């Protein structure tokens, strides 16, 4: 559990909590980040990729926030209500202990359509604690004006495109923009704040103590019922289940989409420009998530994503770079224009803040292997794919057979020009090989002669041109001698035996060049320029890939130590951002699906190897 300092120890003026000092709540449509100081400083309504209402994590003054904390010096600790995504932030003061229970009720069949509700229940559990709440929304990433008016004991925040209703069981004060309340609770007392989306079809509604208790109980029951499906019984059950709950929070229930992360522009390097919007569906990330969830027994999420694939990203919807884009909106839209928001200073001054993502127009050939591998696994572990889905697979594989040898931007979305990246070739091989397996197992129609010829050609190309005699290793791109952590997928994808001498030599070279205290860098930007200024931290998914590679190579002691070390870099709740900096701080968008799915996979395979 993380602790925050007493308020008088904090620096005056604007203050940013570290990225990792947050917990996550959500309702399978959007999420909120709750800091260890009790402040919600990131919330988009009504969906993951909607403009923000609270964005103090990107601009402490102009972003907007929902503060709720003790008004006297307090230590804080934060934890999840067991086996749920209900977050508890506790305040320890000289005169008592209070806590804030944060959650977003999950809509179910028959529930009120369109109501997105954020509930904050404050409870004094010992003694007496004074609290203060401040609700200061700043709509449209802080760019849209809004007005405030009182309405039947409620407060209505109105902007041109979104209105929110705030209700409270304690008296509110307000001006023309913000609302606040000061109150003192004795042991056993509680106060409830509820923030609801308002609209023509959504009647304003208070949230009395009884209703808050009902919503709390129903939300706890929902998450525990969902987690009960898990088949994982291994050594790292708490971390694996937290990762599963996090992946579920990153699922958009109306379409089955799985986003890469719920935030935008959290920096990969403080003060740097490597700030991107991850609130979209990366085909690669989502496909890997299907693998992780299927491993644990969550076939419903895999089925929902397959419906998303069939409905929204069938062959032919790419924008000139192939039959597929690398990413889509949560509703399947393909147009994701990237723009900067110069009025926001960025997290701790890390500008620019971006929304949208221009990488949607890149060519990344590896996505075909990730997607077809997930379809193959779904067919194997969940239920057989339909004839229509098989027709789509055939179209994709035929395209890969024709285009696998093109240079592309690669898995890391570099902006330094296209190259013949080895990882892209590897995943093209996966795309063809998994389709051949599926056709053979199911007896499905396919041009197997052509597919086998293409598969074998890709294999020979990787072995001939992807190997560097000088480095004694497989390299990032053909003709180069730079190493790349994506090559850790070679044995994981079953391209090469994990004990093959060439692979073991590559593993040793990667360890020497890219591994630091078991943390793994993606590549060296100095040796392989990526078109961007600055450096970055170690990439957490690669660290878990490294664990798996060690497991498969039979180096179990090293693998277990590397895994246990990696767990120490999680935040107080078991959550991971995209990267880890030199001082151990988490960097990049938070939490990142890619990291949590790779944790699940590494834990599963390490458990199995240890017996």
MITOR-552749 format. One line per 8 residues: their letters; for each residue x, y, z of C-alpha. Coordinates in Angstrom, 3 decimals, padded with zeros to 6 digits. Example, Ala and Ser with C-alpha at 12.3 -4.5 7.8 and 13.67 -1.06 7.14 Angstrom:
2
AS) 012.300:-004.500:007.800; 013.670:-001.060:007.140
END
This chain:
611
XXXXXXXX) 000.000:000.000:000.000; 001.299:003.473:-000.905; 001.487:006.278:001.585; 001.282:010.003:000.845; 002.948:012.626:003.019; 001.191:014.950:005.387; -000.095:018.000:003.499; 002.425:020.331:005.183
XXXXXXXX) 005.238:018.199:003.741; 004.006:018.684:000.191; 005.526:021.260:-002.139; 003.517:024.497:-002.434; 001.722:025.433:-005.639; 000.883:022.988:-008.376; 001.442:019.378:-007.460; 001.436:016.251:-009.585
XXXXXXXX) 001.209:012.838:-008.055; 003.517:010.314:-009.733; 001.733:008.305:-012.424; 001.858:005.141:-010.322; 000.233:006.797:-007.290; -003.234:006.089:-008.670; -005.902:003.437:-008.596; -008.383:002.654:-011.358
XXXXXXXX) -012.167:002.308:-011.239; -014.569:001.894:-014.154; -017.867:000.668:-015.547; -016.714:-001.062:-018.790; -017.363:002.156:-020.694; -014.989:004.607:-019.091; -012.627:004.824:-016.125; -011.405:007.254:-013.494
XXXXXXXX) -007.946:007.500:-011.953; -008.041:008.121:-008.203; -004.852:009.415:-006.604; -003.523:008.257:-003.254; -004.456:011.755:-002.009; -008.144:011.105:-002.784; -008.297:013.253:-005.933; -009.835:012.018:-009.183
XXXXXXXX) -007.573:013.673:-011.733; -008.529:011.727:-014.868; -012.054:010.934:-016.026; -013.633:010.897:-019.483; -017.400:010.701:-019.922; -019.270:008.852:-021.308; -016.569:006.659:-022.902; -012.835:005.931:-022.779
XXXXXXXX) -012.066:008.158:-025.767; -014.500:010.983:-024.961; -013.026:014.371:-024.000; -011.967:014.585:-020.388; -013.988:016.071:-017.534; -011.141:015.793:-015.008; -007.598:015.977:-016.398; -005.456:017.420:-013.607
XXXXXXXX) -002.976:014.625:-014.288; -002.202:016.492:-017.547; -002.523:020.026:-016.182; -002.785:020.591:-012.444; -004.410:024.022:-012.840; -006.484:023.860:-016.028; -007.360:020.160:-016.264; -010.133:019.867:-013.658
XXXXXXXX) -010.381:017.546:-010.656; -012.600:016.012:-007.966; -010.849:016.371:-004.604; -012.027:014.469:-001.553; -009.708:014.301:001.444; -009.278:014.933:005.143; -008.678:018.596:005.979; -006.152:017.811:008.709
XXXXXXXX) -002.719:016.199:008.358; -003.195:012.578:007.324; -001.346:009.564:006.053; -003.165:007.711:003.293; -003.243:004.112:002.176; -005.078:002.712:-000.804; -006.296:-000.793:-001.612; -008.965:-002.629:-003.567
XXXXXXXX) -011.933:-004.188:-001.820; -010.904:-007.858:-002.157; -011.457:-009.437:-005.593; -013.124:-006.305:-007.033; -012.461:-003.017:-008.804; -013.920:-001.043:-005.885; -011.168:001.239:-004.578; -010.698:002.287:-000.937
XXXXXXXX) -008.530:005.276:000.065; -008.000:005.521:003.830; -007.021:008.660:005.756; -005.216:008.210:009.088; -005.369:011.354:011.261; -004.570:012.168:014.882; -008.256:011.999:015.861; -009.621:009.207:013.696
XXXXXXXX) -009.613:007.129:010.547; -011.815:007.757:007.526; -012.052:006.234:004.092; -013.341:007.058:000.631; -014.958:004.213:-001.276; -014.802:004.873:-005.020; -016.660:002.822:-007.621; -018.655:003.020:-010.827
XXXXXXXX) -021.715:000.735:-011.001; -021.540:-001.647:-013.954; -024.593:-001.568:-016.207; -026.416:-004.871:-016.711; -029.298:-006.115:-018.792; -032.393:-004.125:-017.937; -030.457:-001.327:-016.204; -031.058:002.299:-017.070
XXXXXXXX) -029.540:003.022:-020.494; -027.092:005.906:-020.751; -026.553:006.631:-017.056; -022.864:006.777:-016.247; -022.457:007.162:-012.522; -019.400:007.775:-010.376; -020.038:007.237:-006.650; -017.776:008.394:-003.820
XXXXXXXX) -018.854:007.271:-000.347; -017.002:008.753:002.643; -017.087:006.804:005.905; -015.580:007.527:009.318; -014.486:004.192:010.766; -012.797:005.433:013.985; -012.947:008.644:015.965; -013.717:011.901:014.143
XXXXXXXX) -012.398:013.127:010.786; -013.107:016.444:008.986; -013.294:016.248:005.177; -013.471:018.624:002.258; -014.764:017.917:-001.246; -014.158:020.078:-004.307; -015.738:019.252:-007.672; -014.128:021.337:-010.412
XXXXXXXX) -014.917:019.892:-013.852; -013.209:021.293:-016.947; -014.965:019.929:-019.994; -013.433:019.001:-023.363; -009.874:018.675:-022.050; -010.259:021.987:-020.243; -011.153:023.896:-023.408; -014.966:024.171:-023.187
XXXXXXXX) -016.695:026.680:-020.900; -019.414:025.519:-018.563; -022.000:026.938:-016.199; -023.284:025.737:-012.861; -026.833:025.961:-011.582; -028.707:024.507:-008.627; -031.567:022.141:-009.435; -033.824:020.599:-006.761
XXXXXXXX) -031.054:020.077:-004.253; -028.606:019.027:-006.953; -025.892:020.875:-008.858; -025.902:020.778:-012.653; -022.681:021.391:-014.607; -023.567:022.284:-018.211; -021.196:022.521:-021.190; -022.035:022.633:-024.914
XXXXXXXX) -021.596:018.865:-025.398; -021.963:017.278:-021.963; -023.794:017.941:-018.726; -023.207:016.302:-015.351; -025.327:016.213:-012.213; -023.723:016.253:-008.767; -025.724:015.076:-005.761; -024.629:014.828:-002.157
XXXXXXXX) -026.076:013.781:001.167; -024.298:016.761:002.742; -024.911:020.430:001.937; -023.049:021.794:-001.088; -021.727:025.289:-001.672; -020.948:026.588:-005.131; -020.117:029.498:-007.381; -020.626:029.811:-011.133
XXXXXXXX) -018.252:026.917:-011.988; -017.334:024.707:-009.022; -018.996:023.061:-006.034; -017.574:022.157:-002.641; -018.464:020.931:000.812; -016.839:020.924:004.245; -018.084:018.367:006.727; -017.040:016.422:009.790
XXXXXXXX) -017.877:012.755:010.323; -018.021:010.877:013.606; -017.454:007.155:013.891; -020.100:005.296:011.866; -021.197:008.388:009.896; -021.033:008.559:006.115; -021.601:010.966:003.234; -022.285:010.114:-000.412
XXXXXXXX) -021.351:012.048:-003.557; -022.631:010.894:-006.950; -021.715:012.347:-010.333; -024.074:011.372:-013.159; -024.234:012.091:-016.851; -027.293:014.284:-017.502; -029.379:014.394:-020.648; -032.829:014.497:-022.178
XXXXXXXX) -033.351:010.746:-021.615; -031.571:010.580:-018.255; -033.557:012.049:-015.405; -031.505:013.599:-012.572; -031.454:011.281:-009.573; -030.039:011.588:-006.110; -028.027:008.909:-004.395; -029.212:008.448:-000.822
XXXXXXXX) -027.341:006.323:001.709; -029.539:003.290:001.033; -029.060:003.514:-002.723; -025.300:003.953:-002.330; -025.199:000.823:-000.173; -027.224:-001.085:-002.760; -024.943:000.075:-005.600; -021.836:-000.791:-003.569
XXXXXXXX) -023.113:-004.297:-002.829; -024.169:-004.875:-006.444; -020.818:-003.648:-007.800; -018.835:-005.864:-005.408; -021.011:-008.835:-006.363; -020.522:-008.160:-010.095; -016.725:-008.168:-009.902; -016.535:-011.203:-007.634
XXXXXXXX) -018.932:-013.139:-009.852; -016.815:-012.273:-012.882; -013.504:-013.186:-011.238; -014.932:-016.496:-010.011; -014.612:-017.777:-013.603; -010.808:-017.747:-013.338; -009.076:-021.113:-013.555; -005.737:-019.807:-012.264
XXXXXXXX) -004.644:-021.424:-008.993; -000.923:-020.778:-009.164; 001.674:-019.095:-006.963; 000.944:-015.524:-008.002; -002.823:-015.595:-007.776; -003.253:-012.084:-006.357; -001.144:-010.410:-009.070; -002.657:-012.487:-011.877
XXXXXXXX) -006.201:-011.767:-010.741; -005.481:-008.048:-010.376; -004.154:-008.075:-013.926; -007.284:-009.875:-015.133; -009.537:-007.368:-013.349; -007.546:-004.544:-014.941; -007.890:-006.026:-018.438; -011.634:-006.324:-017.852
XXXXXXXX) -011.775:-002.630:-016.890; -010.162:-001.817:-020.245; -012.973:-003.593:-022.140; -015.671:-001.495:-023.804; -018.792:-003.548:-023.150; -021.039:-002.179:-025.943; -018.705:-003.473:-028.690; -016.237:-005.887:-027.041
XXXXXXXX) -013.300:-003.613:-027.878; -010.207:-003.804:-025.636; -008.195:-000.578:-025.348; -004.431:-000.335:-024.954; -004.642:002.029:-021.959; -007.247:004.443:-020.583; -005.067:007.594:-020.681; -003.425:009.890:-023.177
XXXXXXXX) -000.055:011.636:-023.196; 001.376:010.356:-019.930; 005.067:010.720:-020.788; 007.488:007.931:-021.522; 010.137:010.416:-020.361; 009.394:013.376:-018.080; 009.828:016.546:-020.115; 010.017:014.576:-023.374
XXXXXXXX) 007.815:014.438:-026.454; 007.031:010.698:-026.417; 003.430:011.282:-025.339; 000.687:009.358:-027.132; -003.049:008.659:-026.957; -003.657:004.990:-026.132; -007.451:005.018:-025.684; -008.031:002.928:-028.804
XXXXXXXX) -008.083:-000.683:-029.922; -004.668:-001.820:-031.114; -005.269:-005.024:-033.050; -002.023:-006.430:-031.642; -002.687:-005.577:-027.997; -006.295:-006.739:-028.057; -005.395:-010.008:-029.780; -002.764:-010.762:-027.132
XXXXXXXX) -005.336:-009.904:-024.451; -007.607:-012.604:-025.885; -004.790:-015.104:-025.365; -004.309:-014.056:-021.729; -008.020:-014.108:-020.902; -008.573:-017.465:-022.582; -005.692:-018.880:-020.534; -007.604:-017.942:-017.390
XXXXXXXX) -010.974:-019.172:-018.612; -012.643:-015.875:-019.559; -014.085:-017.010:-022.891; -016.888:-014.424:-022.850; -014.431:-011.555:-023.317; -012.708:-013.422:-026.136; -016.073:-014.014:-027.814; -016.978:-010.327:-027.483
XXXXXXXX) -013.678:-009.274:-029.077; -014.225:-011.737:-031.921; -017.598:-010.083:-032.512; -015.820:-006.730:-032.616; -013.357:-008.097:-035.170; -016.117:-009.553:-037.342; -018.293:-006.446:-037.155; -015.737:-003.671:-037.383
XXXXXXXX) -012.350:-004.767:-038.730; -013.028:-007.274:-041.469; -010.617:-007.303:-044.444; -010.802:-004.255:-046.629; -011.217:-001.628:-043.914; -007.584:-000.544:-043.941; -006.716:002.915:-045.258; -004.279:002.180:-048.054
XXXXXXXX) -001.772:000.333:-045.869; -003.327:-003.112:-046.158; -006.618:-004.824:-045.429; -006.436:-003.809:-041.740; -005.426:-000.730:-039.787; -003.226:-001.227:-036.742; -005.808:000.434:-034.486; -009.467:001.441:-034.390
XXXXXXXX) -011.790:003.444:-032.226; -013.777:001.631:-029.559; -016.800:001.854:-031.865; -014.816:000.513:-034.824; -014.178:003.864:-036.510; -011.018:004.028:-038.582; -010.438:007.793:-038.588; -008.326:008.760:-035.546
XXXXXXXX) -006.759:012.136:-036.474; -003.961:013.224:-034.174; -003.850:016.771:-032.779; -002.095:018.614:-029.990; -003.728:020.489:-027.118; -001.357:023.429:-026.526; -003.449:024.867:-023.673; -002.487:021.891:-021.446
XXXXXXXX) 001.044:021.842:-020.029; 001.280:018.047:-019.835; 002.081:015.809:-016.864; 004.794:017.617:-014.876; 005.309:019.896:-017.870; 005.711:017.088:-020.418; 004.254:018.604:-023.566; 002.754:018.093:-026.042
XXXXXXXX) -000.572:016.626:-024.957; -002.004:014.700:-027.903; -005.431:013.245:-028.690; -005.949:010.895:-031.601; -003.095:008.847:-032.987; -001.434:009.300:-036.385; 000.130:005.834:-036.100; -003.266:004.509:-037.245
XXXXXXXX) -002.029:005.130:-040.772; 001.173:003.144:-040.387; 001.920:-000.226:-041.978; 002.699:-002.760:-039.274; 002.733:-006.266:-040.684; 002.965:-007.979:-037.298; -000.728:-007.302:-036.530; -001.787:-010.060:-038.940
XXXXXXXX) 000.074:-012.690:-036.950; -001.290:-011.420:-033.634; -004.873:-011.400:-034.891; -004.821:-014.768:-036.658; -003.049:-016.375:-033.704; -005.841:-015.125:-031.411; -008.457:-016.489:-033.819; -006.653:-019.845:-033.850
XXXXXXXX) -006.550:-019.930:-030.030; -010.197:-018.907:-029.784; -011.161:-021.719:-032.157; -009.071:-024.152:-030.086; -010.056:-023.152:-026.548; -013.445:-021.451:-026.836; -015.628:-022.314:-029.819; -015.181:-022.951:-033.551
XXXXXXXX) -015.095:-019.849:-035.727; -017.832:-019.390:-038.331; -017.543:-019.942:-042.066; -017.665:-016.171:-042.568; -014.806:-015.647:-040.145; -012.797:-018.309:-041.955; -013.376:-016.501:-045.254; -011.967:-013.339:-043.647
XXXXXXXX) -008.942:-015.277:-042.366; -008.282:-016.621:-045.855; -008.367:-013.117:-047.328; -005.903:-011.886:-044.716; -003.529:-014.814:-045.202; -003.615:-014.444:-048.979; -002.715:-010.759:-048.547; 000.137:-011.635:-046.163
XXXXXXXX) 001.492:-014.156:-048.691; 001.662:-011.346:-051.253; 003.005:-008.547:-049.027; 005.089:-010.022:-046.171; 008.378:-008.799:-047.676; 007.486:-005.077:-047.570; 009.359:-002.757:-045.228; 007.099:-001.332:-042.501
XXXXXXXX) 007.128:000.877:-039.403; 007.358:-002.130:-037.088; 005.834:-003.142:-033.779; 007.184:-000.102:-031.894; 005.576:002.399:-034.300; 008.839:004.134:-035.047; 008.640:007.428:-036.922; 012.082:007.160:-038.463
XXXXXXXX) 011.150:005.422:-041.723; 010.234:001.914:-042.786; 012.628:-000.989:-042.462; 012.582:-004.747:-042.999; 011.924:-005.472:-039.336; 012.510:-009.054:-038.239; 009.562:-009.053:-035.839; 007.222:-008.149:-038.686
XXXXXXXX) 008.538:-011.101:-040.695; 008.172:-013.377:-037.657; 004.510:-012.485:-037.172; 003.771:-012.879:-040.875; 005.106:-016.415:-040.475; 002.787:-016.834:-037.464; -000.205:-015.620:-039.490; 000.351:-018.186:-042.224
XXXXXXXX) 001.411:-021.043:-039.921; -001.601:-020.700:-037.589; -003.988:-020.549:-040.526; -002.472:-023.763:-041.917; -002.916:-025.455:-038.531; -006.523:-024.319:-038.322; -007.322:-025.471:-041.835; -005.787:-028.881:-041.171
XXXXXXXX) -007.500:-029.403:-037.830; -010.932:-028.338:-039.038; -010.637:-029.581:-042.623; -011.384:-026.077:-043.891; -010.857:-025.079:-047.535; -007.580:-023.262:-048.173; -004.836:-022.875:-050.758; -002.519:-024.914:-048.569
XXXXXXXX) 000.122:-025.433:-051.265; 000.594:-021.708:-051.658; 000.400:-021.026:-047.941; 003.036:-023.637:-047.101; 005.355:-022.292:-049.799; 005.007:-018.740:-048.435; 005.451:-019.880:-044.833; 008.667:-021.712:-045.676
XXXXXXXX) 009.972:-018.761:-047.701; 009.431:-016.408:-044.756; 011.187:-018.866:-042.436; 014.239:-019.101:-044.715; 014.356:-015.308:-045.112; 014.436:-014.803:-041.345; 017.094:-017.468:-040.807; 019.257:-016.162:-043.679
XXXXXXXX) 018.919:-012.371:-043.437; 017.800:-011.884:-039.856; 020.870:-013.527:-038.373; 024.072:-011.550:-037.750; 027.223:-013.619:-037.597; 029.082:-010.657:-036.140; 026.643:-010.264:-033.233; 025.932:-013.979:-032.937
XXXXXXXX) 022.270:-013.071:-032.714; 019.082:-012.337:-034.590; 018.799:-008.591:-035.134; 016.169:-005.861:-035.321; 016.046:-005.541:-039.103; 017.653:-007.107:-042.145; 021.180:-005.907:-042.825; 021.582:-004.319:-039.381
XXXXXXXX) 023.300:-005.388:-036.202; 021.019:-003.717:-033.637; 019.182:-005.904:-031.118; 015.472:-005.615:-030.348; 013.486:-007.048:-027.434; 010.616:-008.034:-029.729; 012.844:-010.931:-030.781; 012.009:-012.510:-027.412
XXXXXXXX) 008.795:-013.596:-029.124; 010.658:-015.979:-031.457; 010.456:-019.028:-029.148; 007.176:-017.859:-027.610; 005.600:-017.897:-031.074; 007.064:-021.374:-031.667; 009.192:-020.154:-034.587; 012.412:-021.523:-033.098
XXXXXXXX) 013.129:-024.089:-030.408; 013.820:-022.334:-027.085; 017.036:-024.348:-026.725; 018.265:-023.863:-030.311; 021.924:-022.708:-030.196; 021.139:-019.672:-032.355; 018.341:-018.667:-030.014; 020.391:-019.204:-026.844
XXXXXXXX) 023.125:-017.041:-028.336; 020.512:-014.374:-029.134; 019.127:-014.559:-025.595; 022.600:-013.992:-024.169; 023.187:-011.041:-026.504; 019.835:-009.479:-025.542; 020.725:-009.946:-021.863; 024.050:-008.149:-022.357
XXXXXXXX) 022.657:-005.267:-024.448; 019.109:-004.560:-023.292; 018.586:-006.014:-019.786; 019.087:-003.976:-016.606; 018.267:-005.701:-013.296; 015.943:-008.011:-015.236; 014.185:-004.995:-016.811; 014.301:-004.904:-020.595
XXXXXXXX) 014.638:-001.977:-022.990; 012.839:-002.294:-026.326; 015.918:-001.201:-028.289; 018.624:001.450:-028.128; 017.336:004.676:-029.773; 020.937:005.891:-030.131; 021.959:002.834:-032.128; 018.630:002.609:-033.984
XXXXXXXX) 017.131:006.130:-034.371; 013.330:006.096:-034.241; 012.612:009.651:-035.416; 011.931:011.017:-031.918; 013.993:013.020:-029.444; 014.876:011.795:-025.981; 015.156:008.452:-024.255; 012.645:006.100:-022.677
XXXXXXXX) 012.469:003.633:-019.833; 012.443:-000.142:-019.896; 009.363:-001.587:-021.567; 007.436:-003.700:-019.098; 005.908:-006.194:-021.545; 009.426:-007.010:-022.750; 010.489:-007.740:-019.173; 007.754:-010.343:-018.869
XXXXXXXX) 008.604:-011.733:-022.325; 012.148:-012.114:-021.032; 010.864:-014.171:-018.096; 009.024:-016.484:-020.500; 012.065:-016.841:-022.736; 014.175:-017.849:-019.730; 011.509:-020.356:-018.664; 011.403:-021.983:-022.075
XXXXXXXX) 015.196:-022.099:-022.211; 015.135:-024.083:-018.955; 016.747:-021.319:-016.880; 014.087:-021.470:-014.169; 016.045:-019.922:-011.297; 016.862:-016.875:-013.419; 013.285:-016.705:-014.668; 011.755:-016.812:-011.208
XXXXXXXX) 014.139:-014.177:-009.860; 013.459:-011.918:-012.850; 009.707:-012.355:-012.367; 009.828:-011.629:-008.641; 011.971:-008.552:-009.294; 009.498:-007.327:-011.878; 006.664:-007.643:-009.368; 008.475:-005.168:-007.089
XXXXXXXX) 008.071:-002.487:-009.778; 004.262:-002.687:-009.689; 002.491:000.113:-007.882; 000.837:-000.315:-004.477; -002.221:-001.892:-006.131; -000.386:-004.218:-008.517; -000.796:-001.929:-011.553; 001.770:-001.135:-014.257
XXXXXXXX) 002.283:001.736:-016.638; 003.945:001.163:-019.978; 007.546:001.729:-018.886; 009.831:001.922:-015.842; 012.411:004.681:-015.543; 015.960:004.502:-014.219; 014.855:005.319:-010.659; 012.113:002.682:-010.710
XXXXXXXX) 009.299:005.169:-011.374; 006.542:004.145:-013.737; 006.296:006.105:-016.996; 003.886:006.230:-019.924; 000.169:005.591:-020.144; -001.372:003.873:-017.147; -002.324:001.127:-016.642; -001.247:-000.612:-019.829
XXXXXXXX) -003.069:-003.704:-021.053; 000.017:-005.042:-022.845; 001.941:-005.270:-019.574; -000.815:-006.975:-017.608; -001.488:-009.587:-020.273; 002.222:-010.439:-020.447; 002.307:-010.762:-016.642; -000.520:-013.297:-016.845
XXXXXXXX) 001.259:-015.272:-019.547; 004.612:-015.244:-017.726; 003.021:-016.332:-014.438; 001.094:-019.116:-016.150; 004.128:-020.560:-017.920; 006.502:-020.130:-014.975; 004.001:-021.881:-012.702; 003.699:-024.758:-015.128
XXX) 007.476:-025.132:-015.438; 008.017:-025.040:-011.666; 005.390:-027.744:-011.199
END
